[in-house]
Amino acid sequence: MQMQSLVYGPLKAAAERSPMGSLRGHPFLIVIDGLDECENKEEIQDLIEGMLAFFDSDPLVPLRIFITSRVEQHIQSHLDVPRVPLTDLVDHCSDDDIATFLNILFESERRRNPVVRSYISEHGEWPIPSDKQKLMKHIGGSFIFASSIFKFIMGSNTASNDPKTPMDRLPLALKMNPGLDELYAQTLARSEHLPDFLDITSTIALLEVPLPTSGIAELLGISTYQVVNVLVNLQTIIQVPGTDDMPVTLFHTSLRDFLTTHSRSNRFFAHPSHHVRLFLLCLQCELALRRRNPGSFIYASERKPAAAYALQHSVTHLNRGQSFFKLTESDSAVQLCLETLGFHPGAPELIRSLGRVTLSRFRHTGSLVDLEKAISLNREVLELHPSPHPDRASSLNNIGNALLDRYRLSRAVTDLEEAICLHHEALGLRPSPHPDRALSLSNLGNVLHDRYRHSGTMTDLEESICFHREALGLRPSPHPDRALSLNNFGNALRDRYRLLRTVTDLEEAICLHREGLGLRSYPHPDRALLLNNFGNALHERYRLSRTMNDLEEAICLHREALGLRPSPHPDRALSLNNLGNALQDRYRRSKTKIDLEEAVRLHREALVLRLPPHADRCSVINSLGTALLDRYRHIGTMADLEEAIPLHCEALGLQPSPHPDRWLSLNNLGNALLDRYRRTGALDDLKEATSLYREALELQPSQHSDRSSSLNNLGHALLHCYRRTGPVSDLVEAISLCHEALDLLPSPHPHRAFSLRNLSISLHDMYKETRALPHLQAAILHCEELLASHYLVGHQHRFETLNHLTSLLRMRFDETGQEEDLVRIASLKAEASQSATSTSTA
């Protein structure tokens, strides 16, 4: 009615009063922009029907109406009549218009802004062409975003005291979010109640190239009308063409970022596991196509959009979904590949896909049959890709990864050596700037790291670190594989810290693991892996610094990782073991029995999951054995000690020389036997413990980071030998060993206390043997350091150390008559008495 009163009526009356010829060459134009933004559909339909009725009755009135709108169904259906020309702008690119718009704005700013003028006079053109291209790509065809981003660069919306210049803000602008999340969420909510909504939106978000509605329907195995039904309500954010054969596209690339970021999209999240579904759907499309055309070449004209997409992009979805396969999906993929190969035998891509999904199934089941089949298939593909075939590097990587899996299962070094050779060749085929160079660097770094862990060869570890550092540099944020590079690099640095005790390596590893974890939010399947490695790095730092916050954070991380690995997850045992180790250390600090009991329970469950001949059984056995030994020392139950000893015997048998960790099992078994000697007095246990400690020390040359522990252990055992059998040579050697251990642990090293304590006791015995005052003086100094720097008030060993020092000072007073010793003795006794009273009250 308003259009009739305000526009049609007056214009018709004016035309009737004026000569028609003067108006016919210059008609009036009314522009209605963004008609789709009107929320009242009935009013829009009334408006359009009124326009059409007016022009039907008055076709010669000099008026034209120009309407712009997204392709909303309620608008298109009314305008799609013969007398209304419609133009689809789906192929129109606004980039040139936006580039012109920005050029004008930047040119104006160059004339107006003295800071920009000064920068250009010194450095030349700004922005440079490459930055303009990045800016245009980031803007993604949105005029509104272009305007906002320009205002940000020029500081129009920033505080007056912001020190950044436009040149500083330009790189930041390339990371700006267009701020459309609320619009996206509100729009998507219109269709979320409809069938297949999440499948359709996730598919659109994750496709490598856009498909038409008919192609999306064909791929998902649903009807085209079902796709259209979902998309009709989303046309403010998704460009839906008027026909079924034109591709469905996003109005702005930020919608893909929104849909693929869980923290932003929440219930609308396009989970990366959907890549697995797309891979399976691609295989189904290819299978159907091959059934219709067995063994023959399929011409492009014979391929429907989904089938053409499947043939070209299925491997990409396999790559992106590799970490997300469930066992049932691996089974389905294997079956589909086998069926398709039946119609198209010898197809390299299908054989390669079959090899990879078979390897994926092995990682779920641990089936050696699957692993051997995967290796065989990958060898077959490699033969089909002789040099210089463009896919040879990919085939080399696949078989190298499968061989690494077999090495980790069987510890066959020949597999590891072959994997290294294959990854070396693959890297040589991917020189910089090859897009997959980072992948080959990571793979080679991983196999070299495994060889270091097997042989202890430092050059392997250094080379691994170099490769991981380069790979990380090639995966800047937001590269999808950056988290894995951060994780791999952090693991290698942590191993170098363990060897050299260079604290900067540990600190850098922790920073890398923290960043990596931040990139793998729940529910990403790699999160548990990153939680474990980050927790281990923090646990390592706790053992160095004794900072309780590190241990508490490590326990939280390991608990979360364990929760993400329910039975029968193949890595559950690893999380059980790591959490048990962290709880065991908290018990050693706080003496909270509940921590120790939980640690024993966790280690027992882990051991059940690591039956012989699993390669990780040894580490789990060692952990359970040490936890049982801790519980024996806490409670005194002989059954715990008797269970711990055979466990450590088994662990030692699993680490024959020259295994790099044999020294650890030797020390653990020695500790348990020494404890049994103290309980039973069985001399054979003492002799065997001493022999084990000697072998452990021989396996730890002077530069070994854990040599001090073996020095202390052997020194302590020799002290017992001296006290039992009497040779002074044992005591002399014990003192020498403890002195060397102390030199390797300068203050304030947290493990220095054990050496101080052993040395003070041994020197005390030597003084009693020789009556040489220097031995007593040294014993007193070490005892004083213990109380001042290690066994502070409240420490479990402070009371006995107070009494020991009192005894030493009494001996010195008896020898020298120094009055100050009596004063110190009185002070020590007073503290010991107060400590005993407090303990009794508690």
N, C-alpha and C positions, 0 to 999 in steps of 0.2 A: 504493500500500500504506500509506503514512504517513497519507493522508487517511482511509483506511478505519479504521486503528488509532486515530488521534487525534481524528477528528471524527465520521465517519459511525457507527461502531460504538457509541461511548459515548452519542451523542445518541439513537440508536435504542433503546438499552437504557433510557435515562432516560425516553424517551417511553412505553415499554412499562410502566414502573413507575408513571408518573404519569397522572392523568386527562387524556385528550387535550383535553378542552374548555378546560382552564386554559392550555394552551400554544398552542392553535390561533389565538387572537386576538393573541398576542404572539410571533410566530416569531423565532428567532434570525437574525441577519444577519451573513454573512461578506463583507467587501469585499476583492477582489483588484484592486489598482490597478497599471496598467502591465504587464499580462500580456505585452505584446509585447516587453518589455525582457528577458525570459528568452530566452537564446540557444539553448537546447536545444529544437528544435521537437518532437522525439519525446516529450520529457517533457511539453510543453504539451498535445500531442494525447492522451497517456495521461491527464493530469489531467482534460481536458474529457470524454473518454469515460467515465472513472470517475464523474464527477459525473452525467452523463446516465443511466448504468446505475443509480446509487443512487436517483435520483428516479423512474426507471421502476418499480423494485421497491418503493420506499417513498414514494409520492406524498404521504402524509399526515403525514410527519415534519415538525414545525414548524421548518423551516430554509429560508432563502433565501440565494442567493449572488449578489452584485453584482460584475460584472466590468467594468473599464474597460480599453480597449486601442485602439491604432491599428488601422486596417483591414488587418491582415496576412492574406494569403490562407490560410495554414495554420491561423489561428484562426477566421476568418469561415466557412470551409467546414465546420468541425465544429460551430459554434454555430448555423448557419443551418438550424434544424429547427423545426417548428411549435410545440413546447412551450416554446421559448426566445424571449421578446420582445426584439427588437433595436431600438435607437434610434440613428439617425445624428446625430451632433452637428456635422455639417459647417456647419450654419447657426447653431450656437450661438456667440455672441460672449462671450468672457471679459472684455471691457473693463470692464463694470460691476463685476464681481467684483474686478478688479485696481484699479479706481478706489477702491472701498471699502477694499481692503487698504492702498493708499497713503494714503488720507485718515486712516485709523486710525494709521498709522505717523507721518505728519507731525504729527498732532494730539498724539500722545505726545511727539514731539520738541519741539514748541512749549512744552509744559509743563515738560519736563525741561532743555532747553538754554538757558542764560542769554543766549548770543549771539543765538540766533534770537528769543528774547523781546524783547531790546533792539532788534533790527532791526525787528520788527513794530510795536513801540510808536512808532518813529520814522517808518517808511515805510508802514505798513499791511500788508494781507494778504500772506502769503508761503506757498507759491508763488502767484502770481497765476493766474487762470483760464486765460489764454492759454498760460502756461508749463506748466500741468497738461495742457492739450490736446496740446502738443508732446511732452511726456513720454509720454503715453499712445500717441501715434502711433509714437514711437520704440521703445517697449517691444514693440509689435506682438503683444500677446496672450500673452506668455510670462511666467508667474509667476516662474520662476527668474531671468530677466533683470530683472524688476521688483524682486526682492529684492536682486540684486547692485547695481543702479543706485541704490537707496535707500541702501545701505551706503556706496557711493562718495560720494554727496552729503553724507552726514553724517560722512564721514571715518573710518568704522569700519576701513577697510583701508589707511589712509595712515599715513605716519610721524608720530610725535608732534610733530615740529618743523615740520610742514607749516603755513605761515602762512595757507593759504586757509580761508575760512569756508564753511559750507554754501551761502550765497548765491553765493559765487565759483564753487563746484564745479557748481552746477546747469547753467549753460550748457555746461560741459565734458562733463557727463553726456549731453547731447543728441548728442554726437559719439562716444560710447563704442561699441566693437565688442562684440557679445554674447559673443565668445570661443568660437564654435561651429565654427571652421574645421576643426579636427581631426575633429570628429564628421561634418561635411559631407563631407570628403574620404574618410573611412573608409566612409561609407554609399554614396556615389556609386561607389566602387570595386567594390561588389558587382555592379553592372550594366554596367560600362564595356566588358566583353567582348562584350556583346550587340549584335546589328545595330541600327543607327539610334540608338544610345544618345545620342551627342552632338547629333544633330539634334533628338531629343525633348527633352532637357534644355535645350538652347539655346532651343528654341521656347517652352517653359514660362517660361523666364527673361525672354524678350523680348516676349512677347505683351502687348498693351495691356490686354486683359481676359481672364480665364481661360476656357479652353475645356474641354469634357468630353473624355474619352479618344477618343470617336468623332469629335469635331471635330478634335482634334489629328491623328488618323489620316487623316481626309479631307483636311486641309490639306497634310499631308506626302505624301499619295498612298500610304499603307501601310495594313495591316489594323489594326483595333482591337486584336486580340489581341497584335500586336507592341508596341504602346504599353503595354498592360497588362503584358506580359512584362518590360519594362524597369522599370516603376514599382512592380511588386510588391515588389521588394527595397529600395525607397526610401521606404517608408511611414513611417519614423521622422522624415523631414524634409519629405516631400511628402504632402499630404492627398489620398488617392485614394478617391473615393466608391465605394460598393458597386454603383452602376449606371453605365452608359455615358453617361447624359444629364446627369449632374451635373458641375459644373466641377472641374477639378483645381487645387488651390491650394497655396500654400506655408504651412507651419506658422508660419514667421517671416520677416518681410521681409528679415532679414539674409542669408537664403539667396540672394536675388536679388543683393544687394551682393557676396556671395562669388563667385557665378557670373560676374558682369560685371566683376570686378577681376582682371586677369591675374596680378598679383603674389601674389594669395591663392589662386586656384583652379588656376593652372598648366594641367595637361592637361584640366581640366574647364571651361576658360574658354569662356563664351558670347561668341564674337567678335562685335563690332558689325557685321561684314560679313554676319552671318546675317540682319540686317535686309534686305539685298538679296535673299537667298533667300526670305525671307518675303514680300517685295513681289512677287517673280516667282510664288510659289505663290498669292498672293491674286489676281493677274491670271489665273492658270490656272483658279482656282475661278470667278471672275467670267465668264471666257470660256465655261466649260462651262455655267454658268447661263444666259448670254445665248443660247447655241446652242439650249437647250431652250425659251427664251421670247424669241425675237427681237423687238425693238422694242416690247415691252409692259411695263407696270409689273409688278413682281414683288412680290407680297404677302408679308408677313412669314411667313405660314404655309407658303409655298412654299419658304422658304429653310432649308436645313440649317445647323447651327451654323457650319461653316467658311465657307460662302458668305455668310451674314449677317455674319460677322466681316470677310470680304474686302471687302464693299461699304462697310463703315464705316471700316475701319482701314488699308487698303492705302497710302493717301497718307502716313500716319504712318510706316510702315516705309520709304517712299521718302525722307521727310525725314531719318530717322535713319541711313539707309544711303547717303545721297547721296555721301559722300566715298569709298565703298568699292567702287563699281562697277568691274568689269573690262570690257574691251572686249567680250568674248563675252556678258557679262551685259547690257551696254547694247544689244547687237544683239538679244538675246532679248526684252528689255523693249520695244523698239521694235516688234518683230514681234507680240508679244502685244497691245500697245495697238492696233495697226492692225487685227488680226483682230477684237478685241472691238468696236472702233468700227464694223466692218462689220455687226455685229448690233445695235448701239445707236448709230447715227450722231448726231452733235451733242451727245453727253454731255460737259458741261464738265469734269468731273473726269478723264475719260479723255483729252480733248484736252490738258488741263494736264499730266497725267502724261506723255503722249507728247512734249510740248514739253520737259519737263525731262530725260527720258531721251535725247532726241535731242541736247540740249545736253551731256549727260554723254558721249555718243559723240563729239561734236566735240572735247571736251577730251582724248580719247584719240587721235583721228586727226588733228586739226587741219583737218578737211574743212570748207571754206567752205560746201559744199552743206548739211551738217548744221546749221551755225550759222544760215544763212539760213532753213532750215526751222524751226528752233527759234524764231527770232524771229517768223516768220509765224504759227506755232501759238500762241505767247503773245499776239500781237496779237488773234488770233481769240478767245481766252479772255477777254481784257480787254473786248472788245466785248460778250461775254455777261454781264459783271459791271459794269453801269453803277452809278454811285453811287445809293443807299447800299448796294449789295450787300455782304454781310459778307465775301465772298471777294475784293473788289476790291483791297484792300491787298496780298494775297498775289499776285494777278496782276500788279499794278504792280511788285512786287519781282522777279518772275520775268523779266519783259521787260526791266527795268532791268539785271539781272545779265547777260542775254544780250547786250544792247547794249554793256555794258562789255567783255565778251569780244571783241566785234567791233571796238570801238575799240582794244583792246590789240593786235589783229592788224593792223588797217589804218591806225590813227592818224587815223581820220576824226573830227574834233572834233564834228561834228553828232551822232554817236552818243553821245559823252560828255555833251554838253549835254542831250540828250533823257533819258539815264539819270538825270542829276541831277534834272531836273524830275519824272520818275516816282517816284524815291525820296523826294523832298520831299512829293509828294502822299500816298504810302504812309505816311510818318511822321505827316502830319496826320490820317490816319484811325486812328492808333494812339496816342491820348493816354495819358498815365499814368493808371491802372496797367495798361494793356493788356498781356497776357502776351507779345505779339510785338513790343513797342516796341523792345526791345534789338536785335532782328534788323534792324528798319528803321533804327535809329540806326547800326548797324555798316555796313549797305549804303550809307547816305548818306555816312558818314564815308569809306568806301573810294573812292567816285566823286569826292568833293571832293579827296581826297588825290591821285588820278590827275590831276585838273585842275591842282592845284598843280604836280605834276611836269611837266606840259606847259607851263604858262604862267608858273610862278614867282610867282603871286599869293599874297601872304602871308595875306590874309584867308581864302582857301580852306584853307590849312594850319591856321590857328588854329581855324576852324570845325570842321574834321575832328577835331582834337584834342578839342574840347569834346564832340562827338558820341561819340567813342570812350570818353572818360572816363565819360560818363553810361551808355553801354552796359555798361561794365565794372561799374559800380555796381549795375546790374540783374541781373548774373550772378555772385552770390557763390558761393563754393565750397559744394557740389560741382556747380555748374551744368555741364551737358555741353558748353556752348559757351564757357565761361570762357577756355579756352586760346586760342581764336581772337580773343576780345576783347583779351586780354593781348598777343597778337601784333600785332594791328592798331594798338593804342594805342602799343606800343613802336616800331613802324615810323614812325608819325607824329612821335613825339618825337625819334627819331633824325634825321629830315629837318629838324626845327626846329633841332636841335643843329648840323647841317651848315651851316645858314644863319646862325645867330646865335652859334654857338660857346658856348652856355650849357651848362656842364659838367653841371649838375644834370639837364638833359634827357637827356643820354647816360647818366648813372648810373641815372636812373629807368627808362630804356628797357632797360638791362641787367637790372635787377631784374625787370621785367615779363617779359622774354624767358626768364629763368631759371625763373620760376614757371610760365610757359606750357609750357616743355619738360618740366617735372616732371609735368605733367598729361597728357602725350602719350607714354606709354611705348611701346616696341616691342610689337606690330607696328602701331600706329595709323598710318593712311596720311598723317596730317598731321604726323607726327614730322619727316620730311625738311624740310618747309617751316619748322618752328620751329627745327630745327637750323641751317638756313641763315641765318635772320634773327638768331638769337642769335650765331652765329659772326661775322656782319657787324658786329654791335654791339661785340663784343669786339675785332675787328680795328680798328674805328674808335677805340676807347679806346687800343689799342696805339699807333696813329699819334699820339695826343695825348700819352700818358705815356711811351711807349717801354718799358712793362713787358712783359718777355718772356713772362711767364706768360699774359698775355692772348692773345698771338699763338699760343703753343703750344696753348692751349685752343681757339682759333678753328680752327686747323688740324685738331685732332681732331674737332671738331664737323662741319666741312666734309667730312672723310673719311667719317664715318658717314653724312652726308646723301647723299654720292655713292654709297655702297654700297647705299642704299635706293632709288636711282634707276638701275637697270640699263637698258641699251638695250633697247627704244626708248622709255623713259620721256620724256614731253614736256618735263619740266623738268631732264633730265640736263645739258643745256648750261649751265644756270644754276649747278648745283653744280660742274661742271668749271671754270667761270670763277671762281667764288668761291674754290675751293681753290687754283687757279693764282695768283690775286692774293695770297692769304695766303702761299703758298710763295715768291712773288717778293719779298715784304717780308722774309721770313726770310733769303732770299739776300742782300738788301741789307744786312742786319744782320751776318750771319755770313760772307758770301762763300763759302758752301758751294755748289759748282757743281752738285751733284746736285739741289738744290732748284730751281735755275734751269732745268735740263734738264727736270725733271718739269713745271714751270710751262709751259714752251713746248709740251711734248707735250699737256698738258691743254687749253691754249688752242687748239691746232690741232684737237683732236677737237671742242671746242665750236663752232668756226667751221664745221666740216663739217655740224653739226646746226643751224646758223643761216644757211641759204641765203637769198638775196634772195627776197622782200622782207620777211623776218622783222623785226619791230620791234626785237628785241634784238640784231640783227647788229652794230650800231654798237658797243655796249659790248664785245662779244667781239673785234671788230677792234682796238679801242683797247688791250685787254689783251694780245693777241698782239703788237701792234706795240711796246708798251713792253717786253715780255719779250724780244723780239728785239733791241731797242736795248740792254737791259741785257746781253745775251749778247755783242753786238758790243763793248761797252765792256770786258767781261771778257776776251774772247778776241781781238777785233780782226778777226774774219772779215767782210770787206766784204759778203759775200752777205747776212748778217743785216741790215745797215744798208740795203742796197738793197731787201730784202723789206719792211722796216719802213716805209719812206717811202710806197710806193703803198698800203699798208694804211691809214696815217693819212690819206692823200688820200681814200680811199674813205669813211672814217669822217666826214671833214669834209663830204663831199658828201651824206652821209645826215643831216646836221644843219644845214640851211640856216637863216639868220636868220629868225625870232627864237628858234630852238630854245634852251632854257635851258642846255643843256650844250655849246653850240657852242664856248665858250671853252676847254673841256677839249681838244677835238680840235685847235683852233688851236694851243694850247700844245704838244700832243704832236707835231704835224707840225713845228712850229718847232724843237723839241728835236732831232728826227731830222735836219733840214736843217742845223742848226748843227753837229751832229756830223760831217756829211759835209763841211761847209766846213772844219772843223778838219783833216780827213783830206786833202782834195783842194785846198783853197784856192780853190774856185770861188766867186767873189764873188757870183754870182747866188743861190747858196744862202744866203749871209749876208743879202743884201738881202731875200729872200723870208721868211726866218726873222724878221727884224726887223719886217717888215710884218705877219706873222701875230701876233707878240707884241703889236703895237700894237692890232690889232683885238680880241684877247682882253682886253686891259686896258680897252678902251672898253666891253666887255660886262660888266665887273665894277665897278660903282659903289663908292663909298667904303665902304658897309656890307657889301659882299660878303665872305663868309668866306674865300674863296681869292684875294682880290685880291693878297695879298703874293706869291704864286707868280708871277703875271704881271708884277708890278713887278720882281721879281728876274730873271726871264727876259729882259724887255726891257732892263733895265740891263746884264745880262751881254752881250747881243747888241750893244748900243751901245758897250760897252767894246771889243769886237772891231772894230766899225766905226771907232772912234777909232784903234786900233792899225793898222788896214789903210789907212785913207784920210786920217787926220790931223785932221779938224775937232774943235777943242777943244769945240765945242758938244755933240758926242756924249758926250764925257767928262763935261761938266757935267751933262747930262741923266741920264747913268748914275748919277752920285753922288746926284742928287736922288731918283731912283727908288729906289735902294737905301736911302737914309735913310728914305723913306716906308715901305718894306717893313719896315725894322727897327723903326719906331715901332708897326707893327701886330703885332709879335711880341715882346712884352715878356718878359724873363727870367722863368721858365726854359723858355719855349716851345721844343719840340724842333727846330722849323724855323728858329729864330733863327740857327743856325750858318751856314746858306747865305747869309743877308743879311750877317752879320758878315764872312764870307770875301770876298764880292763887293765890299763896301764898303771893306775894307782894301786889296784889290788896286787898286780904282779910285782911292782916295786916294793910294796909292803912286804911281800914274801921274800924278796931278795934282801931287803934290809934285815929281816929276821935270820936269813941264811948267812949273811956276811957281816952284819953290824956296821956296814959302811953308811955313814950319815948322809951322803949325797943321795942315796936311794930313797931315804926317808924324806929328805927335803923335797925331792921331786914328786913323791907320792902326795905330800901335803899340798903342793902347788896345784897339782891336777885336781885334787879334791876341792880346793877353794874355787877353781874355775868352774867346776861342775855346779856348785851352789850358787855362784854369782851369775852364771850365764845360761844354764840349762835346767837345773832342777830348782826352779823358783818356788816360792811359797805356794803350797797346794799340790805340787808335783808328787806323783806316787812314790818316787825314789828319794825324795828329799829327806825323809825321816831316817832311813838307813844310812844315807850319806852323811847326815849330821853326826850320827853315832860313830861312823867309820873315821871321820875327821877328828872327832874327840879322842878316839883311840890313838890315832897317829900323833896328835899333839901331846898326849900324855907320854908317849914313848920319847918324843923329842925333849920334853921337859925333864924326863928322867935322865936323858943323855946329856943335856946342856944346862938345865936349870934356868931357862929363860922365863922370867916372871910373866911376860906378856902372853906366853902360852897358857898360863893358868886363867888369865882374864878371858881369853878367847874360848877356853874350855867351858868356863862358867856361862858365857853367852850362848854357846852351842847347846849346853844341857838345858838351859832355860827354854830355848826355842823348842827343843825336842820334847820337853815335858809338856809345854803348852800344846804342841801338835798332837801328842798322844792323848791329852785331855779332850781336845776338840774332836778327835777321831772317835773316842769312846762315847762322847755326848751324842755325836751324830749317829 
